[in-house]
Amino acid sequence: MSKKVAVIMGSDSDFPVVKAAVEKLKAFGVPYEVHVMSAHRTPDAAADFSKHAAENGFGVIIAAAGMAAHLGGVLAAHTILPVIGIPIKSASFDGMDALLATVQMPPGVPVATVGINAAANAGLLAIQMLALSDTALADKLAAMKQDMAEGVAKKDAAMQEMVNSL
């Protein structure tokens, strides 16, 4: 059985964005848990979760937070598991504050970071990490890439027909 992915949000208001990561995990049959924990309001709970994540069957942690966005760093500081940060766009600074807070980690505490609100890519990156030791997941990813390539080829063929008919 595949390791689980932890999807941690700083606030339940982040779920409309984070839902795209959960949908990717579900589509690939990857087990997951979703929790709300705050780097600032529940730092002990976040640290405790992260410290015990590997022994609790997790292989990757996804951390979504806006504004100061310290959640990914707090989780990464307490585990050797890979942590993927999703900077969440907020009213302030269009999410650039969250992006910079997530991506600019000190040496020794890496947080892989996707684009602002790019939860689907966070889910896919988690799946790719797990696929390194799970051939069934790797095969599903290869099929997805093939489907994407075929979709682009079909769009190109339709574009060629449209342009040639001008």
C-alpha positions in Angstrom: 0.0 0.0 0.0 1.1 3.5 -0.8 2.2 5.9 1.9 -0.3 8.6 2.8 0.0 12.3 2.0 -0.8 14.8 4.7 -2.5 17.9 3.4 -2.3 20.6 6.1 -3.9 24.0 5.8 -3.4 27.0 8.0 -7.1 27.8 7.9 -10.3 26.1 6.7 -10.7 29.1 4.4 -7.8 27.7 2.3 -9.8 24.6 1.4 -11.4 25.9 -1.9 -7.8 26.2 -3.2 -6.4 23.0 -1.5 -9.3 20.9 -2.8 -7.5 20.6 -6.2 -4.6 18.8 -4.5 -7.0 16.4 -2.7 -8.8 15.7 -6.0 -5.5 14.7 -7.7 -4.6 12.4 -4.8 -8.0 10.8 -4.9 -7.9 10.4 -8.7 -4.6 8.5 -8.4 -5.8 6.4 -5.5 -3.3 7.9 -3.0 -4.4 7.8 0.6 -4.5 11.2 2.3 -5.6 13.0 5.4 -6.6 16.7 5.5 -6.1 18.8 8.6 -6.2 22.4 9.7 -3.2 23.5 11.8 -1.6 26.9 12.2 2.1 27.7 12.4 1.2 30.6 14.7 -2.0 29.6 16.5 -1.3 25.9 17.0 2.5 25.5 16.7 2.7 22.6 19.1 0.1 20.6 17.3 1.8 21.3 13.9 5.2 20.3 15.3 3.8 17.2 16.9 2.0 16.1 13.8 5.1 16.6 11.7 7.4 14.8 14.2 5.3 11.7 14.0 4.2 11.8 10.4 6.6 9.2 9.1 5.8 6.7 11.8 2.1 7.3 11.1 2.4 6.2 7.5 2.9 9.5 5.7 5.4 9.8 2.9 4.9 13.5 1.9 3.4 16.6 3.6 1.6 19.3 1.7 1.4 22.6 3.6 -1.0 25.4 2.4 -0.9 28.8 3.9 -1.4 32.4 3.0 0.1 35.7 4.3 3.1 34.9 6.5 2.9 31.3 5.3 5.2 29.8 7.9 3.3 26.5 8.0 5.5 24.7 5.5 8.7 25.7 7.4 7.3 24.7 10.8 6.4 21.3 9.4 9.7 20.8 7.6 11.6 21.8 10.7 10.2 18.7 12.5 10.5 16.0 9.9 12.7 14.4 7.3 9.8 13.9 5.0 9.5 16.1 1.9 7.3 19.1 2.5 5.5 20.8 -0.4 4.3 24.4 0.2 1.3 25.9 -1.5 1.3 29.7 -1.1 -2.3 30.8 -0.9 -3.3 34.1 -2.4 -4.8 36.6 0.0 -6.0 40.1 -0.2 -2.6 41.4 0.7 0.1 41.4 -2.0 -1.7 38.9 -4.3 0.0 36.0 -2.6 3.5 37.2 -3.2 4.0 37.4 0.6 3.0 33.8 1.0 5.2 32.7 -2.0 8.3 34.4 -0.6 7.7 33.1 2.9 7.3 29.6 1.6 10.1 29.5 -0.9 12.8 31.4 1.1 13.7 28.8 3.6 17.0 28.7 5.5 19.7 26.1 4.6 18.8 22.7 6.0 15.0 23.2 6.1 13.8 22.8 2.4 10.2 23.3 1.4 9.5 22.5 -2.2 7.2 25.2 -3.4 4.6 25.3 -6.2 3.1 28.5 -7.6 0.5 30.7 -5.9 -2.7 28.6 -5.5 -1.2 25.8 -7.5 -2.7 23.0 -5.4 -3.1 20.6 -8.3 0.6 20.7 -9.0 1.3 20.2 -5.3 -0.8 17.0 -5.4 0.9 15.8 -8.5 4.4 16.6 -7.1 3.5 14.5 -4.0 2.3 11.7 -6.3 5.6 11.9 -8.2 7.6 11.7 -5.0 5.7 8.6 -3.9 6.0 7.1 -7.4 9.7 6.8 -6.9 9.1 3.7 -4.9 5.6 2.7 -6.3 5.6 1.4 -9.8 1.8 1.4 -10.0 1.7 5.1 -9.3 4.6 5.7 -11.8 2.5 3.9 -14.5 -0.5 6.1 -13.7 1.7 9.2 -14.0 3.1 8.0 -17.3 -0.4 7.4 -18.6 -1.5 10.9 -17.5 1.5 12.4 -19.3 0.6 10.5 -22.5 -3.0 11.6 -22.3 -1.8 15.2 -21.9 0.5 14.9 -24.9 -2.3 13.4 -27.0 -4.7 16.2 -26.0 -2.2 18.8 -27.1 -1.6 17.0 -30.4 -5.4 17.0 -31.1 -5.6 20.7 -30.3 -2.7 21.4 -32.7 -4.3 19.3 -35.4 -7.6 21.3 -35.0 -5.6 24.6 -35.1 -3.9 23.5 -38.3 -7.2 22.8 -39.9 -8.6 26.2 -38.8 -5.6 28.1 -39.9 -5.4 26.3 -43.3 -9.1 27.1 -43.9 -8.6 30.9 -43.7 
